[in-house]
Amino acid sequence: MGAGVGVPGQGPGADAGSPAVVGAGVGGAAAAHFLRQRFGRGARLAVLERAAPGGRVATVRLEGAGYEAGGAVLHPLNLHMKRFVSDL
């Protein structure tokens, strides 16, 4: 499921008129980050995720060692993602 801004007032923790980000992967985290920047800390913002946050990003264990898997492509021409990473 890709990230996007959900329907205000629907979903757990969302008030009428408050934005909701659907998905807590890299895209959802970026959307929530930029919404928080735009509307400030006082605005209510719900992030809706049906599973663990992280989306396709995961750590897998193989023969006792941890490896980062999934979400491996951050294209250098994606200026929004470059800005998001530099903000972190």
Secondary structure, DSSP 8 states (H G I E B T S, - for coil): ---EE--TT-STT--TT--EEE--SHHHHHHHHHHHHHH-TTS--EEE-SS-TTTT-EEEEETTEEEEES-----TT-HHHHHHHHH-
